[in-house]
Amino acid sequence: MLHSTDRRNTDCVKYDAIIDKYGQDMIPAWIADMDFKTAPQILEAFIKRVEHGIFGYTFRSKRYYGAIAEWYKRRYNCSIDPKWIVDGPGVVPMIAILINTFTQPGDKIIIQPPVYPPFFAVIKKNERIIIENRLRKTQNSYEMDYDGLEKVIDERTKLMIISNPHNPVGRVWNYEELEKLYSMALKYDLIVVSDEIHADVIYKPNQFTSLLKVGQKNVVVLNSPGKTFNIPGLTNSYGLIPDERLRVSYTETLEKLELTTGNVFGITALCAAYYHGEEWLNELIDFLQSNRDYVYDFVKNNMPLIDLTLPQGTFLMWFDCSRLGLDNPHQFFLQNAKVYLNNGADFGDKSSVRLNIACSRKMLEQIMERMKQAYDLLAKR
Ligand SMILES: Cc1ncc(COP(=O)(O)O)c(C=O)c1O
């Protein structure tokens, strides 16, 4: 059973940071974590670990690496050799480590906006150059722009970061799309970092394809159970790097930074999640799918000027508000609906906002009603 829980007063970024700033009346519907308690199997494993009472230095065992290999096989039909697995303190920190290992200041890194804001930030903070190869909007969806990609690559372009499924538009890239991208990366000797952190929340009939199924040379896959099992606060992640040269270099940097020690609860949670959490996950996906369908129908019927694509995966929905004629739709809904959405400007598209649907249906209905009332004000203007 999914339990949505009051998260206020838990030093929680989603609620406490926003309510402190805007007051109790604001409904936060932004950052990508969920309002549900994690899987009971994870909680049971924690309780057992807590009762043991000793939290000394730990390491990632064969059982831990086996859990990851089995998960990729079982969930994505993707065979991996456990020796490809590398450790990390979070997907975004791993991207920073990869950038520092494989590129120099001034080198160019490609991303595909609209996209997860830390992709921009981590490139900029490390003094590399952001190259935007924007997604193309089609009638009902988004696609990669391969012609554009070929045009932006030059001799300073070293790396490309993709989000699969894509945060925020919810595309689950299929084999053909990934193959086309990968063949271009090989042609220009680019390293492709595939952030697969949203891979577990996929809506039928879509199927997730890891980039590892398409190719292994120059490929780095990053993942963690953080999003899926609502445990991102445990800051534990992993990478899959079949290419030995890349794997050795990544690991050398991790060691230089003294970031190899794991965290007891991160390790406990990953094993419990990947060995025992599947039933809970399947229930979660069904629940999220019904929330997604509810929002989609509501927007189509009540806010027809908002262009909403049906996400194939992720618990995020991307509202293209271009036709509303607003300078800042995030600010508009914040002020007039008292709903705090992610600002599309942070993703590279100031006409859009992103909604997080991983909350109770009751709260989602309240969010939709409030947004509709604000939307109706526009017609009266
Ligand atoms: C695409 C994507 N990558 C990475 C992260 C964060 O990963 P981590 O907390 O492991 O750094 C998120 C969180 O929203 C995300 O959406």
The ligand as an SDF file (V2000), in Angstrom:
LIG
                    3D

 16 16  0  0  0  0  0  0  0  0999 V2000
   17.5800   13.3170  -14.5780 C   0  0  0  0  0  0  0  0  0  0  0  0
   18.0440   13.3740  -13.1510 C   0  0  0  0  0  0  0  0  0  0  0  0
   19.3050   13.0470  -12.8580 N   0  0  0  0  0  0  0  0  0  0  0  0
   19.7760   13.0750  -11.5960 C   0  0  0  0  0  0  0  0  0  0  0  0
   18.9630   13.4760  -10.5430 C   0  0  0  0  0  0  0  0  0  0  0  0
   19.5170   13.5600   -9.1650 C   0  0  0  0  0  0  0  0  0  0  0  0
   20.3320   12.4860   -8.8640 O   0  0  0  0  0  0  0  0  0  0  0  0
   21.1570   12.4610   -7.5170 P   0  0  0  0  0  0  0  0  0  0  0  0
   20.2510   12.9150   -6.4150 O   0  0  0  0  0  0  0  0  0  0  0  0
   21.5740   11.0260   -7.3910 O   0  0  0  0  0  0  0  0  0  0  0  0
   22.3340   13.3750   -7.7090 O   0  0  0  0  0  0  0  0  0  0  0  0
   17.6380   13.8350  -10.8190 C   0  0  0  0  0  0  0  0  0  0  0  0
   16.7670   14.3250   -9.7400 C   0  0  0  0  0  0  0  0  0  0  0  0
   15.7340   14.9060   -9.9610 O   0  0  0  0  0  0  0  0  0  0  0  0
   17.1720   13.7720  -12.1450 C   0  0  0  0  0  0  0  0  0  0  0  0
   15.9030   14.0920  -12.4500 O   0  0  0  0  0  0  0  0  0  0  0  0
  1  2  1  0
  2  3  1  0
  2 15  2  0
  3  4  2  0
  4  5  1  0
  5  6  1  0
  5 12  2  0
  6  7  1  0
  7  8  1  0
  8  9  2  0
  8 10  1  0
  8 11  1  0
 12 13  1  0
 12 15  1  0
 13 14  2  0
 15 16  1  0
M  END
$$$$
